[in-house]
Amino acid sequence: VSLEEVAPGPVMDKTADLARWSEIDLVLNEKVIIPTLQLQRYLHDYAAHKNPDDLTRLNTYLDDARSGLRDWGKLVSGENELEAAEDEVDSRLGAMRSIAMSLGLLVQAEVRDREALMQNISAVLDLLSQTQAGVVAPAKELAVQGAASARRVSLRWLFGAAGAAVLFSLALVLCVNLSMVRALRKITNVMVRIAQGDLG
């Protein structure tokens, strides 16, 4: 006996209702809830890792959830509360799409900013390298030359001071010797006079 052969009645009505609600539940779970959960997962993953593949998957699951919601809406047509729930879920999915698009734009801006930052860092490093080559290296060379010049000047002063000290010492020795020679001459002269008999 097939279902078509059974006379319509309360059991058949309940069986048809049971089959309808079972299909509504199946479509809701498989075509709306599961894609929505996957959508939330990839939304979180994209926000955390900024992987473009996650954004692609997110949009795929969003499209799947909205398509499944339309299929589910056809099944619940005439059920006012479920139609209202469909509208609310659809608006939430629309909000998720807006969030995903905004997040995508933010990530693209962040990538552009990061690239610009890396270019600026590279330009600064190049500029520093050029500055070092153009300013620091010549300044270093000038410092080396200045140190060599200061060394030469210091050696001149040192030798000049040493020479002056030697000349001063010689002059002092000469003065002392001359004064000693004068004193010895006086003594010699006095001794010569005494030897000649001049005692006075």
C-alpha positions in Angstrom: 0.0 0.0 0.0 1.4 3.4 -1.0 0.7 6.7 0.6 -1.3 7.7 -2.4 -3.6 4.8 -1.9 -4.4 5.7 1.7 -7.4 7.7 2.2 -6.8 11.2 3.4 -7.5 11.6 7.1 -6.0 12.9 10.4 -3.1 10.5 10.2 -2.2 11.5 6.7 -2.5 15.2 7.6 -0.2 14.7 10.6 2.3 12.7 8.4 2.3 15.5 5.8 2.8 18.1 8.6 5.5 16.0 10.1 7.3 15.7 6.8 6.9 19.5 6.2 8.3 20.4 9.6 11.1 17.9 9.2 12.1 19.4 5.9 11.9 22.9 7.5 14.2 21.8 10.3 16.6 20.1 7.9 16.9 23.1 5.6 17.3 25.4 8.6 20.1 23.3 10.0 22.0 22.4 6.9 21.4 25.5 4.7 21.2 28.3 7.3 22.7 27.4 10.7 25.8 25.5 9.5 26.9 28.2 6.9 26.2 30.9 9.5 28.5 29.2 12.0 31.2 28.8 9.3 30.6 32.4 8.4 31.3 33.5 12.0 34.4 31.3 12.2 35.9 32.8 9.0 34.9 36.3 10.1 36.9 35.8 13.3 39.8 34.2 11.5 39.9 37.0 9.0 39.9 39.6 11.7 42.7 37.8 13.6 44.9 36.7 10.7 44.0 39.0 7.8 44.3 36.1 5.3 42.5 37.0 2.0 41.4 33.3 1.7 39.4 33.7 4.9 37.6 36.6 3.4 36.7 34.6 0.3 35.4 31.7 2.4 33.5 34.2 4.6 31.7 35.6 1.6 31.0 32.1 0.2 29.4 31.0 3.5 27.5 34.3 3.7 26.1 33.7 0.2 25.3 30.1 1.1 23.5 31.2 4.4 21.4 33.8 2.5 20.5 31.3 -0.2 19.6 28.7 2.4 17.6 31.3 4.2 15.6 32.1 1.0 15.0 28.3 0.6 13.9 28.1 4.2 11.6 31.1 3.7 9.8 29.4 0.9 9.1 26.4 3.2 7.8 28.6 6.1 5.6 30.8 3.8 2.4 31.5 5.6 3.9 31.1 9.1 4.0 34.8 10.3 6.4 34.3 13.1 8.8 32.3 11.0 8.6 34.8 8.2 9.4 37.5 10.7 12.4 35.4 12.0 13.5 35.0 8.4 13.5 38.8 7.9 15.4 39.3 11.1 18.1 36.7 10.2 18.4 38.2 6.7 19.0 41.6 8.2 21.6 40.1 10.5 23.3 38.4 7.6 23.3 41.7 5.8 24.9 43.4 8.8 27.6 40.6 8.8 28.2 41.4 5.1 28.7 45.0 6.0 31.0 44.1 8.8 33.0 41.8 6.5 33.2 44.5 3.8 34.3 47.1 6.4 36.8 44.7 7.8 38.1 44.0 4.3 38.6 47.7 3.6 40.4 48.1 6.9 42.7 45.2 6.2 43.4 46.6 2.7 44.2 50.0 4.3 46.4 48.4 6.9 48.3 46.5 4.1 48.7 49.7 2.1 49.8 51.6 5.3 52.3 48.8 6.1 53.7 48.8 2.5 54.0 52.6 2.7 55.7 52.3 6.1 58.2 49.8 4.7 58.9 52.1 1.7 59.4 55.0 4.1 61.7 52.9 6.3 63.7 51.8 3.2 63.9 55.5 2.0 65.1 56.6 5.5 67.7 53.8 5.5 68.9 54.8 2.1 69.0 58.5 3.2 71.0 57.5 6.3 73.4 55.5 4.1 73.8 58.5 1.8 74.2 60.8 4.7 76.8 58.6 6.2 78.6 58.4 2.9 78.2 62.1 2.2 78.6 63.6 5.6 79.8 61.1 8.2 82.6 59.7 6.1 84.0 63.2 5.2 83.6 64.3 8.8 85.4 61.2 9.9 88.2 62.0 7.4 88.3 65.5 8.7 88.5 64.2 12.3 91.4 61.9 11.3 93.2 64.8 9.6 92.5 67.1 12.5 93.9 64.5 14.9 97.0 64.1 12.7 97.4 67.9 12.6 96.9 68.2 16.4 99.6 65.5 16.8 102.0 67.4 14.6 101.3 70.7 16.5 101.6 68.9 19.8 105.0 67.4 18.7 106.2 70.8 17.6 105.2 72.3 20.9 106.8 69.4 22.7 110.1 69.7 20.8 109.9 73.5 21.1 109.4 73.3 24.8 112.1 70.6 25.1 114.5 72.8 23.0 113.7 75.9 25.1 114.3 73.9 28.3 117.6 72.7 26.9 118.6 76.3 25.9 117.4 77.6 29.3 119.4 74.9 31.0 122.5 75.7 28.9 122.1 79.4 29.6 121.7 78.7 33.3 124.8 76.4 33.3 126.7 79.1 31.3 125.6 81.8 33.9 126.6 79.6 36.8 129.9 78.7 35.1 130.6 82.3 34.3 129.9 83.4 37.8 132.1 80.5 39.1 134.8 81.5 36.6 134.7 85.1 37.8 134.9 84.0 41.4 137.8 81.7 40.6 139.5 84.5 38.7 139.1 86.8 41.7 140.6 84.1 43.9 143.3 83.5 41.4 144.1 87.2 41.2 144.2 87.5 44.9 146.5 84.4 45.1 148.7 85.9 42.5 149.0 89.2 44.4 149.7 87.3 47.6 152.3 85.3 45.8 153.9 88.5 44.6 154.0 89.7 48.1 151.1 92.1 48.1 149.3 91.3 51.3 147.2 94.3 51.4 
